[in-house]
Amino acid sequence: MTSTQSTQRQQYRCTWIVAVELADATIQARQYRLKQFVRWCNDNGLDNLNDLSGRDLH
């Protein structure tokens, strides 16, 4: 996943979070966790979430 694709996905997710009218603190917390997860995926060469298993996350 390229940096641009990653950013686009994060922006889409954040737009969805705002659309469901969550509290600002909840939005900020989810953005932070999503950013950390995307960074982890990039650091581990994970381009397709279908390649990810529960064992990878544990």
mmJSON file of the N, C-alpha and C atoms, coordinates in Angstrom:
{"data_MODEL":{"atom_site":{
"group_PDB":["ATOM","ATOM","ATOM","ATOM","ATOM","ATOM","ATOM","ATOM","ATOM","ATOM","ATOM","ATOM","ATOM","ATOM","ATOM","ATOM","ATOM","ATOM","ATOM","ATOM","ATOM","ATOM","ATOM","ATOM","ATOM","ATOM","ATOM","ATOM","ATOM","ATOM","ATOM","ATOM","ATOM","ATOM","ATOM","ATOM","ATOM","ATOM","ATOM","ATOM","ATOM","ATOM","ATOM","ATOM","ATOM","ATOM","ATOM","ATOM","ATOM","ATOM","ATOM","ATOM","ATOM","ATOM","ATOM","ATOM","ATOM","ATOM","ATOM","ATOM","ATOM","ATOM","ATOM","ATOM","ATOM","ATOM","ATOM","ATOM","ATOM","ATOM","ATOM","ATOM","ATOM","ATOM","ATOM","ATOM","ATOM","ATOM","ATOM","ATOM","ATOM","ATOM","ATOM","ATOM","ATOM","ATOM","ATOM","ATOM","ATOM","ATOM","ATOM","ATOM","ATOM","ATOM","ATOM","ATOM","ATOM","ATOM","ATOM","ATOM","ATOM","ATOM","ATOM","ATOM","ATOM","ATOM","ATOM","ATOM","ATOM","ATOM","ATOM","ATOM","ATOM","ATOM","ATOM","ATOM","ATOM","ATOM","ATOM","ATOM","ATOM","ATOM","ATOM","ATOM","ATOM","ATOM","ATOM","ATOM","ATOM","ATOM","ATOM","ATOM","ATOM","ATOM","ATOM","ATOM","ATOM","ATOM","ATOM","ATOM","ATOM","ATOM","ATOM","ATOM","ATOM","ATOM","ATOM","ATOM","ATOM","ATOM","ATOM","ATOM","ATOM","ATOM","ATOM","ATOM","ATOM","ATOM","ATOM","ATOM","ATOM","ATOM","ATOM","ATOM","ATOM","ATOM","ATOM","ATOM","ATOM","ATOM","ATOM","ATOM","ATOM","ATOM"],
"id":[1,2,3,4,5,6,7,8,9,10,11,12,13,14,15,16,17,18,19,20,21,22,23,24,25,26,27,28,29,30,31,32,33,34,35,36,37,38,39,40,41,42,43,44,45,46,47,48,49,50,51,52,53,54,55,56,57,58,59,60,61,62,63,64,65,66,67,68,69,70,71,72,73,74,75,76,77,78,79,80,81,82,83,84,85,86,87,88,89,90,91,92,93,94,95,96,97,98,99,100,101,102,103,104,105,106,107,108,109,110,111,112,113,114,115,116,117,118,119,120,121,122,123,124,125,126,127,128,129,130,131,132,133,134,135,136,137,138,139,140,141,142,143,144,145,146,147,148,149,150,151,152,153,154,155,156,157,158,159,160,161,162,163,164,165,166,167,168,169,170,171,172,173,174],
"type_symbol":["N","C","C","N","C","C","N","C","C","N","C","C","N","C","C","N","C","C","N","C","C","N","C","C","N","C","C","N","C","C","N","C","C","N","C","C","N","C","C","N","C","C","N","C","C","N","C","C","N","C","C","N","C","C","N","C","C","N","C","C","N","C","C","N","C","C","N","C","C","N","C","C","N","C","C","N","C","C","N","C","C","N","C","C","N","C","C","N","C","C","N","C","C","N","C","C","N","C","C","N","C","C","N","C","C","N","C","C","N","C","C","N","C","C","N","C","C","N","C","C","N","C","C","N","C","C","N","C","C","N","C","C","N","C","C","N","C","C","N","C","C","N","C","C","N","C","C","N","C","C","N","C","C","N","C","C","N","C","C","N","C","C","N","C","C","N","C","C","N","C","C","N","C","C"],
"label_atom_id":["N","CA","C","N","CA","C","N","CA","C","N","CA","C","N","CA","C","N","CA","C","N","CA","C","N","CA","C","N","CA","C","N","CA","C","N","CA","C","N","CA","C","N","CA","C","N","CA","C","N","CA","C","N","CA","C","N","CA","C","N","CA","C","N","CA","C","N","CA","C","N","CA","C","N","CA","C","N","CA","C","N","CA","C","N","CA","C","N","CA","C","N","CA","C","N","CA","C","N","CA","C","N","CA","C","N","CA","C","N","CA","C","N","CA","C","N","CA","C","N","CA","C","N","CA","C","N","CA","C","N","CA","C","N","CA","C","N","CA","C","N","CA","C","N","CA","C","N","CA","C","N","CA","C","N","CA","C","N","CA","C","N","CA","C","N","CA","C","N","CA","C","N","CA","C","N","CA","C","N","CA","C","N","CA","C","N","CA","C","N","CA","C","N","CA","C","N","CA","C","N","CA","C"],
"label_alt_id":[null,null,null,null,null,null,null,null,null,null,null,null,null,null,null,null,null,null,null,null,null,null,null,null,null,null,null,null,null,null,null,null,null,null,null,null,null,null,null,null,null,null,null,null,null,null,null,null,null,null,null,null,null,null,null,null,null,null,null,null,null,null,null,null,null,null,null,null,null,null,null,null,null,null,null,null,null,null,null,null,null,null,null,null,null,null,null,null,null,null,null,null,null,null,null,null,null,null,null,null,null,null,null,null,null,null,null,null,null,null,null,null,null,null,null,null,null,null,null,null,null,null,null,null,null,null,null,null,null,null,null,null,null,null,null,null,null,null,null,null,null,null,null,null,null,null,null,null,null,null,null,null,null,null,null,null,null,null,null,null,null,null,null,null,null,null,null,null,null,null,null,null,null,null],
"label_comp_id":["MET","MET","MET","THR","THR","THR","SER","SER","SER","THR","THR","THR","GLN","GLN","GLN","SER","SER","SER","THR","THR","THR","GLN","GLN","GLN","ARG","ARG","ARG","GLN","GLN","GLN","GLN","GLN","GLN","TYR","TYR","TYR","ARG","ARG","ARG","CYS","CYS","CYS","THR","THR","THR","TRP","TRP","TRP","ILE","ILE","ILE","VAL","VAL","VAL","ALA","ALA","ALA","VAL","VAL","VAL","GLU","GLU","GLU","LEU","LEU","LEU","ALA","ALA","ALA","ASP","ASP","ASP","ALA","ALA","ALA","THR","THR","THR","ILE","ILE","ILE","GLN","GLN","GLN","ALA","ALA","ALA","ARG","ARG","ARG","GLN","GLN","GLN","TYR","TYR","TYR","ARG","ARG","ARG","LEU","LEU","LEU","LYS","LYS","LYS","GLN","GLN","GLN","PHE","PHE","PHE","VAL","VAL","VAL","ARG","ARG","ARG","TRP","TRP","TRP","CYS","CYS","CYS","ASN","ASN","ASN","ASP","ASP","ASP","ASN","ASN","ASN","GLY","GLY","GLY","LEU","LEU","LEU","ASP","ASP","ASP","ASN","ASN","ASN","LEU","LEU","LEU","ASN","ASN","ASN","ASP","ASP","ASP","LEU","LEU","LEU","SER","SER","SER","GLY","GLY","GLY","ARG","ARG","ARG","ASP","ASP","ASP","LEU","LEU","LEU","HIS","HIS","HIS"],
"label_asym_id":["A","A","A","A","A","A","A","A","A","A","A","A","A","A","A","A","A","A","A","A","A","A","A","A","A","A","A","A","A","A","A","A","A","A","A","A","A","A","A","A","A","A","A","A","A","A","A","A","A","A","A","A","A","A","A","A","A","A","A","A","A","A","A","A","A","A","A","A","A","A","A","A","A","A","A","A","A","A","A","A","A","A","A","A","A","A","A","A","A","A","A","A","A","A","A","A","A","A","A","A","A","A","A","A","A","A","A","A","A","A","A","A","A","A","A","A","A","A","A","A","A","A","A","A","A","A","A","A","A","A","A","A","A","A","A","A","A","A","A","A","A","A","A","A","A","A","A","A","A","A","A","A","A","A","A","A","A","A","A","A","A","A","A","A","A","A","A","A","A","A","A","A","A","A"],
"label_entity_id":["1","1","1","1","1","1","1","1","1","1","1","1","1","1","1","1","1","1","1","1","1","1","1","1","1","1","1","1","1","1","1","1","1","1","1","1","1","1","1","1","1","1","1","1","1","1","1","1","1","1","1","1","1","1","1","1","1","1","1","1","1","1","1","1","1","1","1","1","1","1","1","1","1","1","1","1","1","1","1","1","1","1","1","1","1","1","1","1","1","1","1","1","1","1","1","1","1","1","1","1","1","1","1","1","1","1","1","1","1","1","1","1","1","1","1","1","1","1","1","1","1","1","1","1","1","1","1","1","1","1","1","1","1","1","1","1","1","1","1","1","1","1","1","1","1","1","1","1","1","1","1","1","1","1","1","1","1","1","1","1","1","1","1","1","1","1","1","1","1","1","1","1","1","1"],
"label_seq_id":[1,1,1,2,2,2,3,3,3,4,4,4,5,5,5,6,6,6,7,7,7,8,8,8,9,9,9,10,10,10,11,11,11,12,12,12,13,13,13,14,14,14,15,15,15,16,16,16,17,17,17,18,18,18,19,19,19,20,20,20,21,21,21,22,22,22,23,23,23,24,24,24,25,25,25,26,26,26,27,27,27,28,28,28,29,29,29,30,30,30,31,31,31,32,32,32,33,33,33,34,34,34,35,35,35,36,36,36,37,37,37,38,38,38,39,39,39,40,40,40,41,41,41,42,42,42,43,43,43,44,44,44,45,45,45,46,46,46,47,47,47,48,48,48,49,49,49,50,50,50,51,51,51,52,52,52,53,53,53,54,54,54,55,55,55,56,56,56,57,57,57,58,58,58],
"pdbx_PDB_ins_code":[null,null,null,null,null,null,null,null,null,null,null,null,null,null,null,null,null,null,null,null,null,null,null,null,null,null,null,null,null,null,null,null,null,null,null,null,null,null,null,null,null,null,null,null,null,null,null,null,null,null,null,null,null,null,null,null,null,null,null,null,null,null,null,null,null,null,null,null,null,null,null,null,null,null,null,null,null,null,null,null,null,null,null,null,null,null,null,null,null,null,null,null,null,null,null,null,null,null,null,null,null,null,null,null,null,null,null,null,null,null,null,null,null,null,null,null,null,null,null,null,null,null,null,null,null,null,null,null,null,null,null,null,null,null,null,null,null,null,null,null,null,null,null,null,null,null,null,null,null,null,null,null,null,null,null,null,null,null,null,null,null,null,null,null,null,null,null,null,null,null,null,null,null,null],
"Cartn_x":[0.854,0.0,0.902,0.62,1.409,0.963,1.786,1.458,0.174,0.003,-1.206,-2.44,-2.357,-3.489,-3.814,-2.791,-2.97,-3.683,-3.245,-3.851,-5.296,-5.57,-6.936,-7.847,-7.362,-8.167,-8.432,-7.418,-7.599,-8.629,-8.557,-9.498,-10.917,-11.077,-12.404,-12.951,-12.13,-12.554,-12.932,-12.144,-12.416,-13.704,-13.958,-15.199,-16.389,-16.269,-17.343,-17.594,-16.531,-16.669,-17.429,-17.103,-17.788,-19.257,-19.535,-20.902,-21.82,-21.281,-22.127,-22.241,-21.729,-21.894,-21.35,-20.106,-19.449,-18.869,-18.599,-18.006,-16.61,-16.188,-14.869,-13.75,-13.836,-12.794,-12.741,-13.893,-13.947,-13.328,-13.629,-13.067,-11.554,-11.053,-9.611,-8.927,-9.532,-8.949,-8.899,-9.981,-10.011,-9.026,-8.898,-7.923,-6.513,-6.217,-4.886,-4.608,-5.57,-5.365,-5.275,-6.082,-6.033,-4.681,-4.192,-2.885,-1.787,-1.834,-0.843,-0.947,-2.169,-2.362,-1.842,-2.133,-1.652,-0.119,0.467,1.933,2.483,1.843,2.274,2.177,1.067,0.902,2.016,2.31,3.37,4.726,5.005,6.288,6.478,5.368,5.431,5.134,5.099,4.918,3.551,2.565,1.224,0.449,0.16,-0.538,-2.008,-2.359,-3.718,-4.183,-5.238,-5.709,-6.216,-6.482,-6.859,-5.703,-4.479,-3.294,-3.057,-3.868,-3.72,-4.588,-4.021,-4.801,-4.805,-5.67,-5.712,-4.395,-3.703,-2.404,-1.397,-1.494,-0.606,-0.818,-2.045,-2.387,-2.129,-2.098,-1.961,-0.57],
"Cartn_y":[-1.165,0.0,1.231,2.13,3.354,4.325,5.304,6.313,7.05,7.326,8.017,7.162,5.876,4.976,4.893,4.807,4.745,5.99,7.136,8.398,8.477,8.046,8.073,7.17,6.006,5.083,5.659,6.277,6.893,8.018,8.828,9.936,9.414,8.362,7.764,7.269,6.561,6.016,7.15,8.197,9.323,10.038,10.148,10.757,9.93,8.605,7.729,7.904,7.977,8.136,9.415,10.499,11.769,11.651,10.948,10.818,10.096,9.211,8.491,9.229,10.439,11.363,10.841,10.414,10.004,11.231,11.095,12.189,12.497,13.744,14.164,13.312,13.01,12.199,10.796,10.238,8.914,8.963,9.989,10.154,10.264,11.087,11.269,9.966,9.23,7.964,6.958,6.89,5.946,6.353,7.643,8.115,7.727,7.903,7.572,6.081,5.249,3.797,3.347,3.932,3.584,3.961,5.132,5.576,4.608,4.162,3.212,1.872,1.417,0.155,0.239,1.341,1.53,1.558,2.22,2.26,0.852,0.064,-1.309,-2.126,-1.969,-2.678,-2.305,-1.025,-0.572,-1.099,-1.068,-1.55,-3.044,-3.781,-5.23,-5.674,-4.717,-5.046,-5.622,-5.287,-5.813,-4.887,-5.368,-4.569,-4.943,-6.123,-6.629,-7.208,-6.663,-7.14,-8.573,-9.097,-10.506,-11.424,-10.885,-11.667,-11.669,-10.958,-10.814,-11.824,-12.469,-13.424,-12.991,-13.595,-13.315,-13.625,-14.629,-14.985,-13.862,-13.155,-12.029,-10.91,-10.74,-9.652,-10.003,-11.266,-11.691,-11.563],
"Cartn_z":[0.0,0.0,0.0,-0.885,-0.949,0.141,0.389,1.389,1.019,-0.28,-0.745,-0.506,-0.817,-0.592,0.894,1.7,3.143,3.655,3.197,3.612,3.152,1.931,1.408,2.226,2.588,3.387,4.766,5.358,6.668,6.585,5.545,5.397,5.211,4.433,4.241,5.57,6.305,7.604,8.554,8.586,9.476,9.075,7.781,7.304,7.754,7.674,8.121,9.617,10.395,11.841,12.166,11.486,11.713,11.311,10.233,9.724,10.705,11.513,12.469,13.802,13.833,14.948,16.273,16.259,17.494,18.192,19.465,20.233,19.707,19.839,19.359,19.945,21.239,21.875,21.269,20.941,20.32,18.932,18.188,16.844,16.921,17.82,17.957,18.358,19.275,19.716,18.57,17.796,16.672,15.579,15.332,14.342,14.767,16.035,16.548,16.386,16.8,16.7,15.245,14.387,12.967,12.371,12.723,12.216,12.667,13.909,14.413,13.684,13.419,12.708,11.279,10.6,9.23,9.22,10.191,10.279,10.479,11.351,11.586,10.296,9.566,8.294,7.324,7.217,6.317,6.75,8.034,8.559,8.331,8.258,8.084,6.656,5.73,4.321,4.001,4.776,4.566,3.644,2.435,1.435,1.301,1.754,1.588,2.92,3.484,4.783,4.73,3.548,3.417,3.78,3.748,4.116,5.623,6.36,7.805,8.521,9.52,10.303,11.767,12.543,13.968,14.65,14.139,14.686,14.487,13.366,13.112,14.13,14.547,15.46,16.912,17.241,18.633,19.11],
"occupancy":[1.0,1.0,1.0,1.0,1.0,1.0,1.0,1.0,1.0,1.0,1.0,1.0,1.0,1.0,1.0,1.0,1.0,1.0,1.0,1.0,1.0,1.0,1.0,1.0,1.0,1.0,1.0,1.0,1.0,1.0,1.0,1.0,1.0,1.0,1.0,1.0,1.0,1.0,1.0,1.0,1.0,1.0,1.0,1.0,1.0,1.0,1.0,1.0,1.0,1.0,1.0,1.0,1.0,1.0,1.0,1.0,1.0,1.0,1.0,1.0,1.0,1.0,1.0,1.0,1.0,1.0,1.0,1.0,1.0,1.0,1.0,1.0,1.0,1.0,1.0,1.0,1.0,1.0,1.0,1.0,1.0,1.0,1.0,1.0,1.0,1.0,1.0,1.0,1.0,1.0,1.0,1.0,1.0,1.0,1.0,1.0,1.0,1.0,1.0,1.0,1.0,1.0,1.0,1.0,1.0,1.0,1.0,1.0,1.0,1.0,1.0,1.0,1.0,1.0,1.0,1.0,1.0,1.0,1.0,1.0,1.0,1.0,1.0,1.0,1.0,1.0,1.0,1.0,1.0,1.0,1.0,1.0,1.0,1.0,1.0,1.0,1.0,1.0,1.0,1.0,1.0,1.0,1.0,1.0,1.0,1.0,1.0,1.0,1.0,1.0,1.0,1.0,1.0,1.0,1.0,1.0,1.0,1.0,1.0,1.0,1.0,1.0,1.0,1.0,1.0,1.0,1.0,1.0,1.0,1.0,1.0,1.0,1.0,1.0],
"B_iso_or_equiv":[0.0,0.0,0.0,0.0,0.0,0.0,0.0,0.0,0.0,0.0,0.0,0.0,0.0,0.0,0.0,0.0,0.0,0.0,0.0,0.0,0.0,0.0,0.0,0.0,0.0,0.0,0.0,0.0,0.0,0.0,0.0,0.0,0.0,0.0,0.0,0.0,0.0,0.0,0.0,0.0,0.0,0.0,0.0,0.0,0.0,0.0,0.0,0.0,0.0,0.0,0.0,0.0,0.0,0.0,0.0,0.0,0.0,0.0,0.0,0.0,0.0,0.0,0.0,0.0,0.0,0.0,0.0,0.0,0.0,0.0,0.0,0.0,0.0,0.0,0.0,0.0,0.0,0.0,0.0,0.0,0.0,0.0,0.0,0.0,0.0,0.0,0.0,0.0,0.0,0.0,0.0,0.0,0.0,0.0,0.0,0.0,0.0,0.0,0.0,0.0,0.0,0.0,0.0,0.0,0.0,0.0,0.0,0.0,0.0,0.0,0.0,0.0,0.0,0.0,0.0,0.0,0.0,0.0,0.0,0.0,0.0,0.0,0.0,0.0,0.0,0.0,0.0,0.0,0.0,0.0,0.0,0.0,0.0,0.0,0.0,0.0,0.0,0.0,0.0,0.0,0.0,0.0,0.0,0.0,0.0,0.0,0.0,0.0,0.0,0.0,0.0,0.0,0.0,0.0,0.0,0.0,0.0,0.0,0.0,0.0,0.0,0.0,0.0,0.0,0.0,0.0,0.0,0.0,0.0,0.0,0.0,0.0,0.0,0.0],
"pdbx_formal_charge":[null,null,null,null,null,null,null,null,null,null,null,null,null,null,null,null,null,null,null,null,null,null,null,null,null,null,null,null,null,null,null,null,null,null,null,null,null,null,null,null,null,null,null,null,null,null,null,null,null,null,null,null,null,null,null,null,null,null,null,null,null,null,null,null,null,null,null,null,null,null,null,null,null,null,null,null,null,null,null,null,null,null,null,null,null,null,null,null,null,null,null,null,null,null,null,null,null,null,null,null,null,null,null,null,null,null,null,null,null,null,null,null,null,null,null,null,null,null,null,null,null,null,null,null,null,null,null,null,null,null,null,null,null,null,null,null,null,null,null,null,null,null,null,null,null,null,null,null,null,null,null,null,null,null,null,null,null,null,null,null,null,null,null,null,null,null,null,null,null,null,null,null,null,null],
"auth_seq_id":[1,1,1,2,2,2,3,3,3,4,4,4,5,5,5,6,6,6,7,7,7,8,8,8,9,9,9,10,10,10,11,11,11,12,12,12,13,13,13,14,14,14,15,15,15,16,16,16,17,17,17,18,18,18,19,19,19,20,20,20,21,21,21,22,22,22,23,23,23,24,24,24,25,25,25,26,26,26,27,27,27,28,28,28,29,29,29,30,30,30,31,31,31,32,32,32,33,33,33,34,34,34,35,35,35,36,36,36,37,37,37,38,38,38,39,39,39,40,40,40,41,41,41,42,42,42,43,43,43,44,44,44,45,45,45,46,46,46,47,47,47,48,48,48,49,49,49,50,50,50,51,51,51,52,52,52,53,53,53,54,54,54,55,55,55,56,56,56,57,57,57,58,58,58],
"auth_comp_id":["MET","MET","MET","THR","THR","THR","SER","SER","SER","THR","THR","THR","GLN","GLN","GLN","SER","SER","SER","THR","THR","THR","GLN","GLN","GLN","ARG","ARG","ARG","GLN","GLN","GLN","GLN","GLN","GLN","TYR","TYR","TYR","ARG","ARG","ARG","CYS","CYS","CYS","THR","THR","THR","TRP","TRP","TRP","ILE","ILE","ILE","VAL","VAL","VAL","ALA","ALA","ALA","VAL","VAL","VAL","GLU","GLU","GLU","LEU","LEU","LEU","ALA","ALA","ALA","ASP","ASP","ASP","ALA","ALA","ALA","THR","THR","THR","ILE","ILE","ILE","GLN","GLN","GLN","ALA","ALA","ALA","ARG","ARG","ARG","GLN","GLN","GLN","TYR","TYR","TYR","ARG","ARG","ARG","LEU","LEU","LEU","LYS","LYS","LYS","GLN","GLN","GLN","PHE","PHE","PHE","VAL","VAL","VAL","ARG","ARG","ARG","TRP","TRP","TRP","CYS","CYS","CYS","ASN","ASN","ASN","ASP","ASP","ASP","ASN","ASN","ASN","GLY","GLY","GLY","LEU","LEU","LEU","ASP","ASP","ASP","ASN","ASN","ASN","LEU","LEU","LEU","ASN","ASN","ASN","ASP","ASP","ASP","LEU","LEU","LEU","SER","SER","SER","GLY","GLY","GLY","ARG","ARG","ARG","ASP","ASP","ASP","LEU","LEU","LEU","HIS","HIS","HIS"],
"auth_asym_id":["A","A","A","A","A","A","A","A","A","A","A","A","A","A","A","A","A","A","A","A","A","A","A","A","A","A","A","A","A","A","A","A","A","A","A","A","A","A","A","A","A","A","A","A","A","A","A","A","A","A","A","A","A","A","A","A","A","A","A","A","A","A","A","A","A","A","A","A","A","A","A","A","A","A","A","A","A","A","A","A","A","A","A","A","A","A","A","A","A","A","A","A","A","A","A","A","A","A","A","A","A","A","A","A","A","A","A","A","A","A","A","A","A","A","A","A","A","A","A","A","A","A","A","A","A","A","A","A","A","A","A","A","A","A","A","A","A","A","A","A","A","A","A","A","A","A","A","A","A","A","A","A","A","A","A","A","A","A","A","A","A","A","A","A","A","A","A","A","A","A","A","A","A","A"],
"auth_atom_id":["N","CA","C","N","CA","C","N","CA","C","N","CA","C","N","CA","C","N","CA","C","N","CA","C","N","CA","C","N","CA","C","N","CA","C","N","CA","C","N","CA","C","N","CA","C","N","CA","C","N","CA","C","N","CA","C","N","CA","C","N","CA","C","N","CA","C","N","CA","C","N","CA","C","N","CA","C","N","CA","C","N","CA","C","N","CA","C","N","CA","C","N","CA","C","N","CA","C","N","CA","C","N","CA","C","N","CA","C","N","CA","C","N","CA","C","N","CA","C","N","CA","C","N","CA","C","N","CA","C","N","CA","C","N","CA","C","N","CA","C","N","CA","C","N","CA","C","N","CA","C","N","CA","C","N","CA","C","N","CA","C","N","CA","C","N","CA","C","N","CA","C","N","CA","C","N","CA","C","N","CA","C","N","CA","C","N","CA","C","N","CA","C","N","CA","C","N","CA","C","N","CA","C"],
"pdbx_PDB_model_num":[1,1,1,1,1,1,1,1,1,1,1,1,1,1,1,1,1,1,1,1,1,1,1,1,1,1,1,1,1,1,1,1,1,1,1,1,1,1,1,1,1,1,1,1,1,1,1,1,1,1,1,1,1,1,1,1,1,1,1,1,1,1,1,1,1,1,1,1,1,1,1,1,1,1,1,1,1,1,1,1,1,1,1,1,1,1,1,1,1,1,1,1,1,1,1,1,1,1,1,1,1,1,1,1,1,1,1,1,1,1,1,1,1,1,1,1,1,1,1,1,1,1,1,1,1,1,1,1,1,1,1,1,1,1,1,1,1,1,1,1,1,1,1,1,1,1,1,1,1,1,1,1,1,1,1,1,1,1,1,1,1,1,1,1,1,1,1,1,1,1,1,1,1,1]
}}}
